C-alpha cells in the first residue's frame, strides 16, 4: 500500500471513530435526558399528591367542625390546626393557608334591593375613598347581572381597575349570598360595621387576645351585632404550597360548607393547580 493510500485509510478510520463516538455520546446524553425527565415528572407527581393530601385534611377538619362547633368559626378552634407555616421536608417544602371568604363583604348581597346591603356598601366605599356615584353604579351593575363570579367581572362592565383594587381587600363574591364573620373581618371593615372606632378597637383587642368574638363580648361592651354579620362561615379558600425535589406546585381550592335541614356537608367548589415544570438544569456552555 502506498503512503498516500495509507493516509486516506487512516483518515477514514478516524472519521468513522469520530462519528461512532459522537453517536455514543448522543445516545448516552439522550438516556440521561430521559432519566431527568422521568425524575422531574415523578417529583411533580409527588408534589401534587402532597398538596392533594393536605387539601383532604382541610376538608376533613372543616367537616368535623360542623359537628363540634357549628355556631362559630375562628382560627382558635381545633380545626385550624391544619394550617401549617412553611416547613422543610426531607426533599422539599410544604405549607397550608386557610382564608375565611366571609371575612369580607359579599358583593352579591347587592343583587337584592334590600336597604341593609346597599347602605353598608356605600359606607364601605366612602371609607375607601370611592366616589359615591361609582359605588351606586357598581351596585346597579350587580343587581343587573344577578351575581358576579369574581370582582374582576366588573372590569369588563367598565369599572376602573383602581376602584376594584381598593375593594379587593375587603369585598368578595360568593356563590351563596353570605354574612360577614366578625371573627375574621379585618379592622377597617369592623370600623365600618360598628360605626364606632372605640367599640371596634376594643373588639379587635379582645379578639386578638382570646382568638374570637362572642355575643357576651358584644354585650359587655354595650354593642349590638351589626346587620349582615354573624360568628360563623361556610366559605373557605385554601392555598397549599408543596415542593418535592425541583418540583414546586401551588394548589388553590374553594370549599363550601352546608348545615341546614338537608344535612351537613363540605363540598369542593373548585380546584386549580399552578404547577410549573421543575426548574431546568442550566445549559452547558
C-alpha positions as CSV (number, residue, x, y, z in Angstrom):
1,X,0.0,0.0,0.0
2,X,1.3,3.4,-1.0
3,X,1.8,6.0,1.7
4,X,-0.9,8.2,0.3
5,X,-3.4,5.4,0.3
6,X,-2.4,4.6,3.9
7,X,-3.0,8.2,4.9
8,X,-6.5,8.2,3.4
9,X,-7.4,4.9,5.1
10,X,-6.2,6.3,8.4
11,X,-8.4,9.5,7.9
12,X,-11.4,7.3,7.1
13,X,-10.9,5.2,10.2
14,X,-10.6,8.4,12.3
15,X,-13.8,9.8,10.8
16,X,-15.7,6.6,11.4
17,X,-14.4,6.5,15.0
18,X,-15.4,10.2,15.5
19,X,-18.9,9.6,14.1
20,X,-19.2,6.4,16.3
21,X,-18.0,8.3,19.4
22,X,-20.4,11.1,18.6
23,X,-23.3,8.7,18.3
24,X,-22.4,7.0,21.6
25,X,-22.2,10.4,23.4
26,X,-25.6,11.4,21.8
27,X,-27.2,8.2,22.9
28,X,-25.8,8.5,26.5
29,X,-27.0,12.1,26.7
30,X,-30.4,11.2,25.4
31,X,-30.6,8.4,28.0
32,X,-29.6,10.9,30.7
33,X,-32.1,13.4,29.5
34,X,-34.8,10.8,29.5
35,X,-33.9,9.8,33.1
36,X,-34.0,13.5,34.1
37,X,-37.5,13.9,32.5
38,X,-38.8,10.9,34.3
39,X,-37.3,12.1,37.6
40,X,-38.8,15.6,37.1
41,X,-42.3,14.2,36.4
42,X,-42.0,11.9,39.4
43,X,-41.1,14.8,41.6
44,X,-44.0,16.8,40.2
45,X,-46.5,14.0,40.8
46,X,-45.2,13.6,44.3
47,X,-45.6,17.3,45.0
48,X,-49.2,17.2,43.6
49,X,-50.0,14.2,45.9
50,X,-48.7,16.1,48.9
51,X,-50.9,19.1,48.0
52,X,-54.0,16.9,47.5
53,X,-53.3,15.1,50.8
54,X,-53.2,18.5,52.6
55,X,-56.4,19.5,50.9
56,X,-58.1,16.4,52.1
57,X,-57.0,17.1,55.6
58,X,-58.6,20.6,55.4
59,X,-61.9,19.2,54.1
60,X,-62.0,16.6,56.9
61,X,-61.2,19.2,59.6
62,X,-63.9,21.6,58.4
63,X,-66.4,18.7,58.2
64,X,-65.6,17.7,61.8
65,X,-66.0,21.3,62.9
66,X,-69.7,21.1,61.7
67,X,-70.2,18.5,64.5
68,X,-68.1,20.1,67.2
69,X,-68.6,23.8,66.7
70,X,-71.2,24.7,64.0
71,X,-72.3,28.0,65.6
72,X,-69.0,29.9,65.2
73,X,-65.8,29.7,63.2
74,X,-62.5,31.2,64.1
75,X,-58.8,30.4,63.9
76,X,-58.6,29.4,67.6
77,X,-60.7,26.3,67.0
78,X,-59.2,22.9,66.8
79,X,-59.9,22.6,63.1
80,X,-57.4,25.4,62.4
81,X,-54.6,23.0,63.4
82,X,-54.4,22.0,59.7
83,X,-52.9,25.4,59.0
84,X,-49.2,24.9,58.5
85,X,-46.5,27.5,58.2
86,X,-43.9,26.6,55.6
87,X,-41.7,23.8,56.9
88,X,-38.8,21.8,55.4
89,X,-39.4,18.3,54.2
90,X,-36.6,15.8,53.5
91,X,-36.8,16.7,49.8
92,X,-38.7,19.9,49.7
93,X,-41.1,22.3,51.5
94,X,-44.7,22.5,52.4
95,X,-47.3,25.0,53.7
96,X,-51.1,25.3,54.1
97,X,-53.0,28.6,54.4
98,X,-56.8,28.8,55.0
99,X,-58.7,32.0,54.5
100,X,-62.3,32.7,55.5
101,X,-64.0,34.1,52.5
102,X,-66.7,35.6,54.8
103,X,-64.1,37.8,56.3
104,X,-65.2,40.2,53.6
105,X,-68.4,41.9,52.4
106,X,-70.2,39.7,49.8
107,X,-70.9,41.9,46.8
108,X,-73.6,39.5,45.6
109,X,-75.7,40.7,48.5
110,X,-76.4,43.7,46.2
111,X,-78.4,41.5,43.9
112,X,-81.4,42.1,46.3
113,X,-82.9,45.6,46.6
114,X,-82.7,45.4,50.4
115,X,-81.6,48.6,52.2
116,X,-79.0,46.9,54.5
117,X,-76.5,45.7,51.9
118,X,-76.8,48.9,49.9
119,X,-76.2,51.1,52.9
120,X,-73.2,49.1,54.1
121,X,-71.6,49.0,50.7
122,X,-72.0,52.8,50.4
123,X,-70.4,53.3,53.8
124,X,-67.5,51.0,52.9
125,X,-67.0,52.7,49.5
126,X,-66.9,56.1,51.3
127,X,-64.3,54.7,53.7
128,X,-62.2,53.6,50.7
129,X,-62.5,57.0,49.0
130,X,-64.6,55.6,46.2
131,X,-66.9,58.1,44.6
132,X,-70.5,57.7,45.6
133,X,-71.7,57.7,42.0
134,X,-69.2,54.9,41.2
135,X,-70.4,52.9,44.2
136,X,-74.0,53.3,43.1
137,X,-73.0,52.2,39.6
138,X,-71.4,49.0,41.0
139,X,-74.5,48.2,43.0
140,X,-76.7,48.7,39.9
141,X,-74.4,46.5,37.8
142,X,-74.5,43.7,40.3
143,X,-78.3,43.9,40.5
144,X,-78.5,43.9,36.7
145,X,-76.1,41.0,36.3
146,X,-77.8,39.0,39.0
147,X,-74.5,37.9,40.6
148,X,-70.8,38.0,39.7
149,X,-68.3,35.2,39.9
150,X,-65.4,37.5,40.9
151,X,-64.8,41.2,41.3
152,X,-62.8,41.1,38.0
153,X,-66.1,40.5,36.2
154,X,-67.0,44.2,36.9
155,X,-63.9,45.4,35.0
156,X,-65.5,44.1,31.7
157,X,-68.5,46.3,32.6
158,X,-66.4,49.4,32.8
159,X,-65.5,49.6,36.5
160,X,-61.9,51.1,36.8
161,X,-59.2,48.6,37.9
162,X,-58.1,51.1,40.6
163,X,-61.6,51.0,42.1
164,X,-61.6,47.2,42.1
165,X,-58.1,47.1,43.6
166,X,-59.4,49.3,46.5
167,X,-62.4,47.0,47.1
168,X,-60.5,43.7,46.8
169,X,-59.0,43.5,50.3
170,X,-62.5,44.0,51.9
171,X,-65.0,42.7,49.3
172,X,-65.5,39.3,47.7
173,X,-68.1,37.5,45.5
174,X,-69.6,34.3,47.0
175,X,-71.8,31.8,45.1
176,X,-74.3,31.9,48.0
177,X,-75.0,35.3,49.5
178,X,-73.4,35.3,52.9
179,X,-73.0,37.4,56.0
180,X,-69.7,38.8,57.4
181,X,-67.9,36.7,60.0
182,X,-67.0,39.0,63.0
183,X,-64.3,36.5,64.0
184,X,-62.3,37.1,60.9
185,X,-63.3,40.5,59.4
186,X,-60.4,43.0,59.0
187,X,-60.0,46.1,61.2
188,X,-61.2,48.5,58.5
189,X,-64.4,46.5,57.9
190,X,-65.0,46.2,61.6
191,X,-64.9,50.0,61.9
192,X,-67.4,50.4,59.0
193,X,-69.7,47.8,60.5
194,X,-69.8,49.2,64.0
195,X,-69.5,52.9,63.1
196,X,-67.8,53.4,66.4
197,X,-64.0,53.4,66.4
198,X,-63.8,52.8,70.2
199,X,-66.0,49.7,70.2
200,X,-64.3,48.4,67.0
201,X,-60.9,48.9,68.7
202,X,-62.0,47.1,71.9
203,X,-63.4,44.2,70.0
204,X,-60.3,43.8,67.9
205,X,-58.1,43.9,71.1
206,X,-60.2,41.2,72.7
207,X,-60.3,39.1,69.5
208,X,-56.5,39.2,69.3
209,X,-56.2,38.1,73.0
210,X,-58.9,35.5,73.0
211,X,-58.9,34.4,69.4
212,X,-62.6,35.1,68.7
213,X,-65.6,37.4,69.2
214,X,-68.6,36.3,71.2
215,X,-72.1,37.5,71.9
216,X,-71.2,38.1,75.5
217,X,-68.3,40.2,74.4
218,X,-70.6,42.5,72.5
219,X,-73.0,42.7,75.4
220,X,-70.2,43.6,77.8
221,X,-69.2,46.4,75.5
222,X,-72.8,47.6,75.1
223,X,-72.6,46.9,71.4
224,X,-75.3,45.5,69.1
225,X,-74.4,43.0,66.5
226,X,-74.5,44.8,63.1
227,X,-76.8,43.6,60.4
228,X,-75.4,41.2,57.8
229,X,-72.9,39.8,60.3
230,X,-72.5,36.6,62.2
231,X,-69.9,34.4,64.0
232,X,-69.6,31.6,61.6
233,X,-68.7,30.9,58.0
234,X,-69.4,28.4,55.2
235,X,-67.0,29.6,52.5
236,X,-63.2,29.0,52.7
237,X,-60.2,29.4,50.4
238,X,-57.2,27.1,50.8
239,X,-53.7,27.7,49.4
240,X,-51.2,24.9,49.6
241,X,-47.6,25.0,48.5
242,X,-45.8,21.7,48.1
243,X,-42.3,21.1,46.9
244,X,-40.6,17.8,46.1
245,X,-37.1,17.9,44.7
246,X,-37.0,20.5,42.0
247,X,-40.8,20.5,41.5
248,X,-43.0,23.1,43.2
249,X,-46.8,23.3,42.9
250,X,-49.4,25.6,44.3
251,X,-53.0,24.4,44.8
252,X,-55.9,26.8,45.3
253,X,-59.2,25.3,46.4
254,X,-62.6,26.9,47.2
255,X,-64.6,25.0,49.8
256,X,-68.3,25.4,50.6
257,X,-70.0,24.0,53.7
258,X,-73.7,23.4,54.3
259,X,-75.5,23.0,57.6
260,X,-79.2,23.1,57.0
261,X,-82.4,20.9,57.0
262,X,-80.9,18.8,54.3
263,X,-77.9,17.9,56.5
264,X,-74.3,18.7,56.9
265,X,-71.8,18.7,54.0
266,X,-68.5,20.0,52.9
267,X,-68.0,20.4,49.1
268,X,-65.1,21.2,47.0
269,X,-66.3,24.0,44.7
270,X,-63.2,24.5,42.6
271,X,-59.6,23.4,42.4
272,X,-56.8,24.9,40.5
273,X,-53.2,23.7,40.2
274,X,-50.4,26.1,39.5
275,X,-47.8,23.5,38.7
276,X,-44.8,24.8,36.8
277,X,-42.4,22.2,35.4
278,X,-39.4,21.6,37.5
279,X,-36.6,24.1,37.0
280,X,-34.4,23.0,34.2
281,X,-30.7,22.5,34.8
282,X,-28.6,25.3,33.4
283,X,-27.4,24.7,29.9
284,X,-23.8,23.7,29.4
285,X,-21.6,26.4,27.9
